Amino acid sequence: MSIKVSRKDSTSTFLGLVVNKTVFFATIAVIIFSVGFTLIFEQQADHYFGIAQTYVSEHGGWIYTLAVNLFIVFCLYMAFSKYGSIRIGGRKAKPEFSRWAWFAMLFSAGIGNGLVLFSIADPVRDFLNPPRLAGEDPVLIAQEAINFSFLHHGIHGWAIYSVVGLSLAYFTFNRKMPLTLRSAFYPILGNKIYGWMGDLIDIMAVITTLFGLATTIGFGVGQINSGLTHVFGIPSSLYYQIIIILAVTLAATISAFSGVNKGVQMLSKLNIRVASAIFLLVLILGPTTYILSAYIQNLGSYLVNFVDMSTWTESLRGTDWQKTRTIMYWGWWISWSPFVGTFIARISKGRTFKEFILCVLILPALVTFLWFSAFGGITMRDILSGDTAMIVAVGDDISTAVFVFFDKFPIAMVLKVLGLVLISSFIITSADSGALVVDSITSGGKLKTPKYQRVIWAVATGLIAAVLMYGGGLNALQTVVTISGLPFAILLVIMCFSLYSGVKEDYNKAERKEKLVEREDYKQNILQLVNKDREERSLDKINPEDKDDSQSISD
């Protein structure tokens, strides 16, 4: 099912760059103003953005909660309804990447270094500050800590990415529209997406992507520096962090320059291989039976409590745990969705809706749960047995907690070095894939642009991170990105209806066309039978004696 839609090409060339000038220049202006504002008024920005975040959490938390659950229902419907067999790009479309490479890229872009950073920190923090079981049996508190870690890093987050990715993939490859966020709203807005409404949507997407990547790089670089300090004794200082940013930016630039088929794919495969090596070493050298049994138990506990946790809003408690933890995560996932969703759409041509949903919604969550069951599960077991080393490690610096965790194993140095490689590779992958996405949106959805154009955005992301790290303002910018999740949550709900409307319309058209074809075929078959019968009758009239002879022979 591939239907072409008439569109207006809003791109033009500027100094050799292929750009949508409105989106391009507006983005640059907002970035310069925002970075300058946070640098000059850092304390005031922290204060007022914090107030805004609190207001959004208190008054908009229910919107987040309702929206993320709606996204799961919508994704499952699109996968297992009659639309599940629709192929992205049309019936004859072939996947551009192998399933292994495809999963490696979407997982690396979607999860990032959060897999390493939060697999220990989140269960420990939720154990020390329980969401609902304070004062209860420590075993129950530990299990609930794992359950909420699964909630915050599992199916809900990937459902957000799935909605954006599937919408953009469908409208880009099936309706032949530009790979920008505005395209997903065509069934609702029509040609208005090529006006100021579409420009506004794309500008918001680019800004949240750039700021989200910049803050991720900034905090990720701090994690790398802390790891180097813990492992090799290299001082943790601004000087070394700026050097690490330069190295990350250089690597991301080279990868972005080489494109999706080379640099991004290679780094993504490296991420999965290194992560697999670390997990297998922890599984083999650690309590193997415990990890596997904990995974089964944690999955069961998560599923049993799934609806309860997913819809919990603290309405009867009057506390703010959910507002400062769950709502913060939903805002962060949603603010990242324009970037990750666009990237997943870019690499998903040739996949059916069902395959897309199963591999983007379910599989990454299962892999994440396995990792959390190993790292978070072992940590919970040790805490319950009286070992408080990980509590102290998380309290001191969550960036080094995983390296303290590796001290439990015989080849700790090998695991620590692999951990540093994995964190660095994840951050580089986020930066280079982000540069490709920003380049696509600012170029009006072009899939092919000059290579040096991608380099500009890779360098810009690293520069923003370096400037904010040097002058302060990363925390304020992270707060802004999280706040932006609320308007995007509403946009994503509208996107669900838009995708459904577009798919339903195209499906019905294709169905009517098939019925017309079948009807024409039926008419042709009837005509052939009628003509054949007429021919036979004509022959009988012309040669009646032949018929009499054949009759006499039969007698």
Secondary structure, 3 states (H helix, E strand, C coil): CCCCCCCCCCCEEECCEEECHHHHHHHHHHHHHHHHHHHHCHHHHHHHHHHHHHHHHHHHHHHHHHHHHHHHHHHHHHHHCHHHHCECCCCCCCCCCCHHHHHHHHHHHHHCCHHHHHHHHHHHHHHHCCCCCCCCCHHHHHHHHHHHHHHHHCHHHHHHHHHHHHHHHHHHHCCCCCCCHHHHHHHHHHHHHHCHHHHHHHHHHHHHHHHHHHHHHHHHHHHHHHHHHHHHCCCCCHHHHHHHHHHHHHHHHHHHHHCHHHHHHHHHHHHHHHHHHHHHHHHHHCCHHHHHHHHHHHHHHHHHCHHHHHHCCCCCCCCCHHHHCHHHHHHHHHHHHHHHHHHHHHCCCCCEHHHHHHHHHHHHHHHHHHHHHHHHHHHHHHHHCCCCHHHHHHHHCCCCHHHHHHCCCCCHHHHHHHHHHHHHHHHHHHHHHHHHHHHHHHCCCCCCCCHHHHHHHHHHHHHHHHHHHHHCCHHHHHHHHHHCHHHHHHHHHHHHHHHHHHHHHHHHHHHHHHHHHHHHHHHHHHHHHHHHHHHHHHHHHHCHHHHHHHHHHHC
